[in-house]
Amino acid sequence: MTAAGYTVQISTESPKEGKQCVCVALGARKGDGFGNLFQEIPPGPFLGKRVRFRGAVRYESGGEQGQAQLWLRVDGPDGPLFLDNMGRRPIRSSAWAFYDIVAKIPGNATNISVGMMLVGGGRAFLDATSLQLADVQEEPVEPPRALTDRGVQNLVAFAKLFGYVRHFHPSDAVEKADWNAYAMAGVKVAEGAKDPADLAQRLEAFFKPLAPTVRVFATGEKPAPVDMAAPPKAQIVTWDNLGFGGGTIPAGQNIYHSKRVFAAKAAGSPDPKSPFTADLGGGVSCQVPLALYAVDGSALPHTADPVTPKGVRAEPTGDDRTTRLADVVLDWNVYEHFYPYFDAVKVDWAPVLPEALKAAATDRDERAFLNTLRRMTAMAKDGHGFVGSAADDQFAMPPFAADWVEGKFIVTQVAPGTPKLLPGDEILEMDGTPVDNLWKGLEPLISGATDQWRRNRGKREMLVGPEGSSLEVKAKRGAGQPFTASVPRSVANQLKEKRPKAIEELKVGYWYVDLDGGRINMAEYQKSLRDLTSAQGIIFDMRGYPNEVAMDVLPRLAKEPITSALWNVPRVTKPDREGMEFVKSRWPLAQPTVPRFRGKIAFITDGRAISFAESVMGMVENYKLGEIVGEPTAGTNGNVNPFALPGGYTVVFTGMKVLKHDGTTHHGVGILPTIPVHRTIAGVAAGRDEALEKALAIVRGS
């Protein structure tokens, strides 16, 4: 597959084997895209087994910035199950070398794709590829075991140094290392240190093959000197982190990247002789150069290509103690250095590390550890924050929906045939546990910048369970006596909120348009433009996630050019977010569009509106495009940045900061209604949509 000026050709230029190889190249057009060569393979012979995708690769820059990356993706019925695109192990060597990706193919896999990307400019050559069963000797699963006080200190020190080296030390080996494997190996090395002197020796020795100029020493002592003499015509190499560049979004679609930058030595250049110094805790400190001298595109001192550390599991699992501890190290560091909202949420992130390590050490299995990761994520107060895992079997819902109304957990909708329960009933207990107690146990696992988003997520989490399980409910109706009901859970129980048609005339001349992307499409909307442009009033429903229709609506309401809120992608060049700067942008200006919507306008919204929905509502708010009826939005916006952890866990967080149009804080605030409306228990029982009723009254002037 070629795109954006890239070509794929059979080449006879010095193949690794035989007489031919494949070359992916960028033509005359220059840019930041990528060319992709791939093949799809039926997974049948590999289901439930480990495979190794191997290929010989070399890269020629030709004076351009670029890199080659092998990749392997496994798809299932509902989307990707595995992806490794060597995003943190790019290939920039002009010499042929073999590179491997190893993966377990799940039993429900439907397709395997393998390939090579050329990201940026230059030429990438591929030869001698193979996909074979991997003959891997597996390490035993380490059972749960509590950390000693000394062990906690040792692992905290290792975790901090790990982040400094991985994300900021620009040696060649650091760029190429498999950091998941090094995290697992490192926790084994560090945990058993007896005292600060032993810990310093272990840490420096562990990182030396990757970062020979890093020094670790007992706090208060003087570190060993480092020979950092500048050679003639030396360059300076540093890391440029535009957000966290180790995520799972493909390079050509990702606004975030982490890459080394080589530049001529000049006044104001980072000084390799002035390393970053930090107290790691546990009685040890470190010096980590954030810049190195380089010659001919290679950092000094030269480092050998890293090898996979010994003693780590080829197939990590959350049932394994070492994997869990390594995941905490990896996860904590991403937030520590790249999360852009700590200034808004006012969270002290440092204490999260030792508490998470202690929990991970004793978690009984991969499911228990999923909650440890979710608890970590929740501490960041990020509405996009989420941790997923194949260990999560909680997808089935009962045949009713519920939500918090007037401070109580109220049945809001019931599927036909459900015994006893009716809308408006208050749920008192579920499976014998009072609702308040259930929420107190669940809320610390839900990440959100606002209470309204946590409760929006929580209303599902309160009810969800395994397929085929039953839910015992204790409820009461009004002032009546409590009663019980037993209902089955099923993945088929996905109740849709009752609303008018996606586009419907509610009263003569007064129209309703549901901008939820699951209900409206552009073709249907465009067929209705004549009616909408002549309408006396329009209600736009933004209680959900919109699609491109919303971006056509806004310019038809505007009296001036409109644009988005402020996007701020962090540029991180120093650890611990020190000196974090932002690359700022907005969406291009949209000019007012005809035909215009000239009737009176109201938007309905609430805590379900997040991310792109808040981008839309932010423009409504700033340009006063209509009344905002209902409740505050979720209070989280910005492109997400998902990343994978060993053991099959995926973490999602917000990788960029969004500010309101006037530069004030959006995170944790959201878009506030101009006309607040809250549901009532009586309204739910009567089947009323009180926000819609109010919006209709507003556009009708009644």
C-alpha atoms as one frame of an Amber mdcrd trajectory, in Angstrom:
protein
   0.000   0.000   0.000   1.358   3.431  -0.905   0.093   6.837   0.156   1.025
  10.514   0.131   3.837  10.265  -2.415   5.392   6.993  -1.216   6.386   4.224
  -3.622   6.997   0.493  -3.209   9.353  -1.241  -5.634  11.248  -4.490  -6.068
  14.935  -3.615  -5.692  18.191  -5.334  -6.562  20.304  -2.971  -4.410  22.375
  -5.246  -2.173  19.597  -7.535  -0.899  20.136  -9.373   2.354  19.403 -12.744
   0.743  18.954 -13.832  -2.861  18.777 -11.320  -5.680  15.915  -9.002  -4.714
  14.426  -7.109  -1.783  11.633  -4.532  -1.366  12.165  -0.778  -1.096   9.663
   1.759   0.290  10.628   5.344  -0.561   9.268   8.869  -0.410   9.288  10.681
  -3.735   9.606  14.388  -4.438   6.803  15.336  -2.046   8.087  16.013   1.464
   6.103  15.618   4.642   5.497  13.839   7.896   3.396  10.966   6.573   4.308
   7.320   6.117   4.425   4.646   3.459   3.207   1.199   4.384   3.856  -2.253
   2.938   1.860  -5.081   4.482   0.378  -8.539   4.063  -2.665 -10.130   5.707
  -2.430 -13.737   6.895  -5.208 -16.105   8.040  -4.635 -16.843  11.742  -5.832
 -20.471  11.690  -2.523 -22.332  12.279  -1.407 -19.815  14.897  -4.514 -19.505
  17.102  -3.612 -19.747  20.779   0.107 -19.879  19.976   3.072 -17.534  20.049
   4.476 -16.304  16.734   7.596 -14.471  15.700   7.536 -12.003  12.800  11.098
 -11.496  11.589  12.499  -9.326   8.843  15.825  -7.935   7.700  15.658  -4.143
   7.431  18.015  -1.327   6.513  17.303   2.400   6.232  18.929   5.113   4.122
  18.150   8.682   5.136  19.469  10.429   2.023  19.719  13.535   4.168  16.042
  13.302   5.200  14.499  12.759   8.637  12.844   9.375   8.827  12.860   5.816
  10.119  11.708   2.287   9.314   9.445   0.217  11.549   8.296  -3.383  11.296
   4.797  -3.986  12.613   2.465  -6.820  13.537  -1.240  -6.436  14.242  -3.787
  -9.024  15.319  -7.492  -8.259  14.763 -10.527  -9.823  16.375 -14.277  -9.584
  15.814 -14.489  -6.139  17.462 -11.179  -4.577  16.446  -7.452  -4.832  17.174
  -6.317  -7.339  19.809  -2.585  -6.630  19.552  -0.329  -4.082  17.875   3.435
  -3.651  17.982   4.770  -1.139  15.443   8.250  -0.661  16.923   7.262   2.910
  17.708   9.869   3.062  20.470  12.394   0.910  18.579  12.711   2.651  15.193
  15.261   1.452  12.664  17.709   4.046  11.348  20.745   1.902  10.611  21.986
   1.627   7.028  23.338  -1.878   7.713  21.164  -4.942   7.218  19.975  -6.411
  10.530  17.205  -8.776  11.595  14.402  -7.458  13.813  11.740  -9.505  15.632
   8.239  -8.972  16.961   6.834 -11.747  19.143   3.146 -12.011  19.984   0.563
 -14.437  21.340  -2.308 -14.940  18.872  -5.585 -15.051  20.849  -8.082 -17.786
  20.111 -10.644 -15.289  18.806  -8.272 -13.662  16.298  -9.711 -13.163  12.804
  -6.683 -11.767  10.969  -2.928 -11.240  11.280  -1.271  -8.339   9.455   2.495
  -7.875   9.150   4.405  -5.153   7.392   6.941  -2.362   7.334   6.408   1.396
   7.519   8.657   4.140   6.272   7.905   7.134   8.483   9.129  10.442   7.065
  11.729  10.594   4.307  14.483   8.388   2.957  14.295   4.762   1.829  13.570
   1.571   3.772  14.575  -1.871   2.502  12.971  -5.151   3.594  14.092  -8.707
   2.943  14.018 -12.265   4.324  10.710 -11.967   6.195   9.067 -14.843   8.015
   6.152 -15.512  10.359   6.712 -18.669  12.379   5.757 -20.280  15.636   8.035
 -18.932  18.340   9.975 -21.499  20.335  10.187 -19.626  23.635  11.209 -21.045
  27.020   8.810 -19.417  29.457   9.679 -18.119  32.912   7.471 -19.348  35.781
   4.710 -17.115  37.159   5.835 -15.428  40.374   3.105 -15.634  43.063   1.913
 -12.663  45.160   4.300 -11.539  47.889   4.274  -8.377  49.979   7.056  -5.842
  49.540   9.294  -5.040  52.483   9.788  -1.391  53.399  13.258  -1.574  51.852
  11.810  -3.227  48.760   9.342  -0.357  48.291  12.149   2.199  48.510  14.257
   0.223  46.063  11.488  -0.036  43.488  10.529   3.628  43.812  14.153   4.572
  43.112  14.288   2.183  40.154  11.005   3.520  38.759  12.161   7.127  38.833
  15.525   6.344  37.228  13.799   4.133  34.669  11.649   7.069  33.548  14.574
   9.460  33.364  16.619   7.091  31.223  13.862   5.761  29.008  12.251   9.082
  28.136  15.122  11.579  28.308  18.572   9.996  27.903  19.402  10.109  24.156
  21.831   7.207  23.691  21.481   4.912  20.673  20.683   1.923  22.876  17.940
   3.769  24.746  16.189   4.443  21.451  16.320   0.763  20.442  15.634  -0.997
  23.769  12.559  -3.098  24.515  11.518  -1.110  27.556   8.754  -3.481  28.610
  11.369  -6.221  28.997  13.776  -3.891  30.784  11.052  -2.853  33.219  10.398
  -6.480  34.126  14.099  -7.272  34.452  14.775  -4.132  36.440  12.264  -4.750
  39.202  13.941  -8.097  39.842  17.375  -6.473  40.013  16.370  -3.568  42.243
  13.940  -5.049  44.759  16.433  -7.118  46.771  19.070  -4.415  47.370  20.127
  -4.435  51.034  21.066  -0.779  51.489  21.748   2.441  49.517  25.254   1.374
  48.492  23.979  -1.949  47.160  21.058  -0.250  45.386  23.303   2.347  43.717
  25.637  -0.374  42.454  22.757  -2.487  41.104  21.025   0.395  39.329  24.134
   1.791  37.673  25.208  -1.663  36.515  21.727  -2.441  35.165  21.491   0.727
  33.066  25.162   0.880  32.015  24.805  -1.063  28.729  22.061   1.368  27.684
  23.321   4.561  29.305  27.037   4.356  30.176  27.225   8.010  31.280  24.447
   7.699  33.885  25.679   7.707  37.461  23.896   6.374  40.557  25.376   6.999
  43.978  24.543   7.152  47.664  22.915  10.500  48.387  25.473  12.944  49.772
  28.413  11.234  48.101  30.219  12.412  44.980  29.477  10.495  41.766  32.240
   8.985  39.668  33.435  11.382  36.923  32.254  11.020  33.334  34.459  11.645
  30.321  32.333  13.960  28.164  34.941  15.649  25.974  33.475  17.103  22.783
  35.000  15.619  19.608  35.649  17.796  16.561  32.515  18.733  14.597  30.341
  17.215  17.297  26.561  17.426  17.170  24.246  17.549  20.175  21.522  14.907
  20.431  18.466  15.219  22.685  14.989  13.764  22.924  12.086  15.782  21.539
   8.884  14.504  23.150   5.767  16.047  21.642   3.526  14.430  24.197   4.142
  10.757  24.928   5.353   9.096  21.744   5.123   5.488  22.875   1.392   5.025
  22.384  -0.473   2.596  20.145  -1.952   5.068  17.629  -0.246   4.498  14.232
   2.449   7.053  13.452   0.690   8.614  10.468  -2.439   9.284  12.537  -0.744
  10.348  15.751  -0.193  13.958  16.819   2.230  12.727  19.499   5.792  11.602
  18.889   9.078  10.991  20.678  12.198  11.255  18.551  15.858  12.068  18.940
  17.023  15.329  17.411  20.588  15.862  16.191  21.695  19.476  15.881  24.936
  21.341  15.404  26.529  22.515  18.634  25.756  26.200  19.114  25.324  28.810
  21.802  22.414  27.840  23.973  22.582  24.153  23.072  21.899  21.694  25.903
  25.185  20.869  27.609  26.127  17.171  27.882  28.461  18.153  30.714  25.546
  19.441  32.849  23.471  16.342  33.622  20.068  16.259  35.258  20.437  15.432
  38.965  17.711  13.950  41.168  17.202  12.316  44.542  15.631   8.932  43.787
  14.746   8.122  47.382  15.961   5.020  49.143  19.195   6.813  49.978  20.400
   7.123  46.370  20.650   9.895  43.795  21.409  10.000  40.079  22.967  12.067
  37.343  21.407  11.551  33.919  22.660  13.467  30.870  19.711  14.832  28.895
  22.031  15.647  25.987  24.961  13.791  24.466  27.605  14.570  21.892  27.098
  12.779  18.600  29.053  12.127  15.429  27.556  11.032  12.104  24.117  10.512
  13.618  25.297   8.313  16.486  25.384   9.352  20.143  28.600   9.172  22.152
  29.785   7.069  23.760  28.704   4.413  21.272  26.469   1.685  22.690  25.885
  -1.813  21.394  22.433  -2.794  20.196  20.507  -3.867  23.314  19.606  -7.502
  23.840  16.481  -8.742  25.563  17.272  -9.114  29.274  17.361 -12.616  30.650
  14.859 -13.927  33.150  11.745 -12.121  31.917   8.578 -13.762  30.696   8.134
 -13.976  26.943   4.387 -13.874  27.561   3.753 -11.374  30.373   0.601 -11.843
  32.418  -1.121  -9.970  35.184  -1.074 -13.207  37.167   2.696 -12.704  37.489
   4.018 -10.459  40.268   7.003  -9.209  38.240   4.764  -8.198  35.337   2.471
  -6.277  37.674   5.322  -4.367  39.316   6.799  -3.522  35.903   3.421  -2.259
  34.690   3.187   0.122  37.635   6.660   1.461  36.782   5.725   1.955  33.121
   2.291   3.427  33.807   3.372   5.827  36.567   6.152   7.278  34.428   3.893
   8.095  31.488   1.677  10.222  33.731   4.617  11.644  35.708   6.309  13.110
  32.651   3.546  13.627  30.072   0.125  14.154  31.679  -0.750  17.808  30.949
  -3.474  18.372  33.542  -1.749  18.006  36.922  -1.911  21.789  37.313  -5.698
  21.632  36.948  -6.457  18.576  39.089  -4.061  19.487  41.942  -3.017  15.874
  42.566   0.255  14.888  44.255   1.296  12.083  41.915   4.449  10.991  43.761
   2.680   9.039  46.582   0.681   7.080  43.990   3.829   5.136  43.040   4.653
   3.366  46.336   0.984   2.638  47.054   0.470   1.099  43.616   3.658  -0.962
  43.935   2.526  -2.370  47.281  -0.889  -3.256  45.860   0.568  -4.835  42.693
   2.918  -7.030  44.731   0.012  -8.685  46.540  -2.765  -8.645  43.916  -4.033
 -12.208  43.645  -4.460 -12.278  39.848  -4.775 -10.267  36.644  -8.348  -9.196
  37.474  -7.368  -7.796  40.868  -4.456  -5.969  39.266  -6.828  -4.414  36.728
  -8.431  -2.592  39.648  -5.006  -1.454  40.887  -4.321   0.108  37.491  -7.786
   1.659  37.423  -7.226   3.109  40.881  -3.972   4.676  39.646  -5.695   6.111
  36.586  -8.555   7.505  38.672  -6.074   9.478  40.773  -5.246  11.584  37.689
  -8.876  12.790  37.458  -9.012  12.412  33.694 -12.375  11.841  32.026 -10.688
   9.942  29.208  -8.753   7.841  31.703  -9.491   4.157  31.339  -7.794   0.787
  31.697  -8.956  -2.169  29.634  -7.965  -5.825  29.738  -9.071  -9.191  28.444
  -9.340 -10.089  32.137 -12.458  -7.921  32.340 -15.523 -10.118  31.842 -18.034
  -7.515  32.987 -20.077  -6.634  29.896 -23.634  -7.842  30.560 -26.372  -5.516
  31.811 -29.710  -6.103  33.523 -32.946  -5.315  31.632 -33.226  -1.847  33.159
 -31.234   1.395  33.292 -30.668   3.583  36.314 -29.115   6.936  37.161 -28.721
   9.367  40.035 -31.767  11.599  40.258 -32.272  13.969  43.191 -29.362  12.238
  44.932 -30.912   8.761  44.689 -30.189   5.816  42.354 -33.376   5.690  40.314
 -34.635   3.282  37.654 -34.933   5.382  34.491 -35.944   2.784  31.919 -37.198
  -0.805  31.932 -37.205  -3.365  29.129 -40.581  -4.903  28.276 -41.345  -7.991
  30.358 -39.088  -7.046  33.269 -40.812  -8.094  36.495 -41.812  -5.588  39.214
 -39.520  -2.649  38.365 -40.834   0.610  36.910 -39.218   3.950  35.977 -39.016
   6.133  39.076 -38.322   3.251  41.492 -35.481   3.894  43.931 -32.868   1.152
  44.132 -31.855   0.567  47.739 -29.612  -2.499  47.502 -28.065  -4.745  44.863
 -27.022  -8.275  45.718 -27.513  -7.410  49.377 -25.224  -4.357  49.428 -26.620
  -0.849  49.984 -26.257   1.377  46.930 -24.241   3.984  48.844 -21.708   1.331
  49.859 -21.459   0.042  46.301 -20.705   3.522  45.035 -18.109   4.181  47.741
 -16.248   1.057  46.606 -16.610   1.786  42.893 -15.935   5.530  42.679 -12.158
   5.245  43.407 -11.847   3.075  40.272 -13.471   5.578  37.900 -11.368   8.335
  36.409 -13.091  11.642  35.839 -12.430  15.349  36.141 -15.959  16.032  37.382
 -18.572  14.319  39.490 -21.026  14.316  36.587 -18.680  12.247  34.408 -17.808
   9.811  37.184 -21.499   9.229  37.819 -22.189   8.899  34.102 -19.588   6.113
  33.956 -20.673   4.791  37.324 -24.312   4.234  36.444 -23.188   1.466  34.103
 -20.466   0.088  36.366 -22.985  -0.206  39.214 -25.098  -2.610  37.153 -22.702
  -4.510  34.898 -21.682  -8.118  35.489 -20.811 -11.418  33.767 -23.030 -12.790
  31.021 -25.839 -14.944  32.428 -25.470 -13.731  36.006 -28.510 -12.571  37.961
 -28.893  -9.331  39.892 -30.916  -9.219  43.078 -32.455  -5.778  43.500 -34.139
  -4.266  46.538 -36.190  -1.208  45.587 -39.125   0.923  46.622 -41.734   2.988
  44.808 -42.466   6.389  46.272 -43.470   6.061  49.932 -44.320   2.380  49.514
 -42.689  -0.622  51.149 -39.433  -2.067  49.811 -39.705  -5.023  47.460 -37.216
  -7.342  45.736 -36.725  -8.351  42.127 -34.344 -10.810  40.503 -33.306  -9.997
  36.935 -30.851 -11.675  34.530 -27.879  -9.896  32.994 -27.231 -10.202  29.266
 -25.074  -8.443  26.691 -28.298  -8.055  24.720 -29.686  -5.694  27.366 -28.513
  -2.379  25.886 -31.426  -0.014  26.417 -31.550   3.141  24.328 -32.836   6.333
  25.915 -36.260   7.295  24.592 -35.989  10.400  22.445 -37.857  11.808  19.435
 -36.733  10.768  15.979 -33.252  11.992  15.035 -34.902  14.847  13.119 -38.505
  15.565  14.013 -40.944  18.474  14.016 -42.199  18.549  17.631 -44.669  21.391
  17.105 -45.509  23.190  13.910 -42.385  25.192  13.008 -40.311  23.833  15.916
 -37.783  21.106  15.190 -35.664  18.663  17.150 -32.268  17.467  15.869 -30.335
  14.786  17.773 -26.641  15.314  17.024 -25.630  11.981  18.566 -23.454  10.273
  15.959 -25.218   6.975  16.480 -28.579   8.428  15.473 -28.025  10.978  12.723
 -26.152  10.950   9.413 -25.205  13.661   6.970 -27.543  12.488   4.214 -30.602
  12.561   6.483 -29.604  15.959   7.832 -29.075  17.490   4.397 -32.535  16.301
   3.278 -33.984  18.292   6.190 -32.086  21.557   5.575 -35.067  23.245   3.889
 -37.280  22.567   6.919 -34.573  23.594   9.393 -33.717  26.866   7.654 -37.368
  27.910   7.718 -37.978  26.702  11.299 -39.094  29.158  13.974 -36.993  27.277
  16.522 -34.582  24.334  16.635 -33.445  22.167  19.550 -30.082  20.467  19.079
 -29.567  17.522  21.429 -25.930  17.202  22.559 -26.426  14.585  25.283 -23.891
  12.230  23.739 -21.083  12.146  21.166 -21.710  13.958  17.868 -20.435  13.356
  14.350 -19.646  15.625  11.396 -23.218  16.949  11.277 -22.470  19.126  14.309
 -19.656  20.857  12.433 -22.070  21.735   9.622 -24.646  23.092  12.063 -22.439
  25.626  13.859 -21.461  27.811  10.859 -25.174  28.052   9.988 -25.727  29.707
  13.369 -22.659  31.946  13.383 -22.585  35.657  12.594 -18.774  35.751  12.453
 -15.942  33.320  11.649 -15.700  30.655  14.351 -12.915  28.404  15.538 -12.213
  25.890  18.266 -10.852  26.256  21.749  -7.080  26.265  22.331  -5.256  22.974
  21.686  -1.998  22.659  23.660   0.232  19.656  22.917   2.995  19.385  25.542
   6.620  19.550  24.431   8.571  17.691  27.109  12.367  17.923  27.148  13.036
  17.614  30.879  11.865  15.089  33.498   8.984  15.584  35.909   7.288  18.106
  33.571   9.927  20.710  34.407   9.705  23.560  31.917   6.853  21.863  30.040
   5.982  23.981  27.021   3.053  23.687  24.637   2.631  23.684  20.892  -0.555
  25.691  20.429  -3.127  25.470  17.674  -6.815  25.787  16.863  -9.059  24.393
  14.170  -9.111  26.569  11.036 -11.670  29.347  11.018 -15.095  28.353   9.709
 -16.951  31.108   7.886 -20.697  31.629   8.385 -22.589  29.308   6.036 -25.818
  29.720   4.114 -28.590  28.851   4.249 -28.649  29.953   7.878 -30.792  28.664
  10.712 -32.686  31.813  11.689 -35.067  30.462  14.309 -34.503  30.553  18.049
 -31.883  27.980  19.064 -31.372  25.827  22.155 -28.804  23.094  22.819 -29.465
  20.361  25.379 -26.445  18.842  27.099 -25.300  17.126  30.279 -22.434  15.097
  31.785 -22.459  12.596  28.914 -20.926  15.192  26.570 -17.144  14.740  26.555
 -14.174  15.454  24.284 -15.339  16.338  20.734 -18.812  17.023  22.143 -17.213
  19.641  24.382 -15.314  21.106  21.428 -18.697  21.665  19.800 -20.314  23.010
  22.960 -17.301  25.237  23.613 -17.988  27.030  20.338 -21.674  27.294  21.229
 -20.666  28.818  24.564 -18.041  31.231  23.234 -19.953  32.525  20.221 -23.335
  32.444  21.983 -24.932  30.335  19.272 -27.928  29.397  21.405 -29.159  28.769
  24.911 -27.505  25.822  26.696 -30.125  23.819  28.567 -29.499  21.013  31.040
 -26.425  20.196  33.105 -22.635  20.760  32.878 -20.639  18.676  30.425 -17.957
  16.148  31.452 -15.077  18.620  31.695 -12.423  16.690  29.727 -11.170  17.466
  26.232  -8.069  16.766  24.154  -6.805  13.950  21.936  -6.441  10.675  23.799
  -3.138   8.812  23.887  -3.583   5.057  24.507  -0.619   2.857  25.349  -0.134
  -0.845  26.049   1.330  -2.522  29.128   2.708  -6.056  29.432   0.037  -8.576
  30.343  -2.557  -7.315  27.883  -3.542  -4.061  29.574  -4.338  -0.886  27.651
  -4.299   2.507  29.350  -5.969   5.578  27.850  -5.255   9.127  28.988  -5.645
  12.659  27.661  -2.359  13.616  26.054  -2.963  17.314  25.363  -4.394  20.264
  27.253  -7.459  22.147  26.039  -8.274  25.611  27.345 -11.436  27.583  26.752
 -11.461  30.213  24.028 -10.538  32.903  26.546  -7.622  30.878  27.923  -9.332
  29.803  31.148  -9.495  26.241  32.449 -11.842  23.746  30.821 -10.634  20.569
  32.562 -12.790  19.844  35.580 -15.152  22.690  34.653 -16.775  21.796  31.357
 -19.429  23.814  29.532 -21.988  25.201  31.936 -25.675  25.547  31.030 -27.175
  28.985  30.633 -30.465  27.465  31.791 -29.895  24.618  34.302 -32.421  21.798
  34.270 -32.235  18.675  36.436 -34.336  15.548  36.211 -36.809  14.812  38.976
 -37.988  11.462  40.268 -41.568  12.416  39.455 -40.534  13.332  35.911 -38.740
  10.012  35.397 -41.751   8.092  36.726 -44.025   9.956  34.316 -41.725   9.292
  31.354 -40.972  12.973  30.796 -37.809  14.447  29.235 -37.673  17.571  31.396
 -34.641  19.102  29.638 -36.298  18.714  26.245 -39.540  20.178  27.581 -37.677
  23.222  28.870 -35.741  23.646  25.618 -38.981  23.527  23.617 -40.537  26.142
  25.863 -37.489  28.394  25.356 -37.477  28.234  21.542 -41.241  28.797  21.511
 -40.863  31.791  23.817 -43.281  30.337  26.352
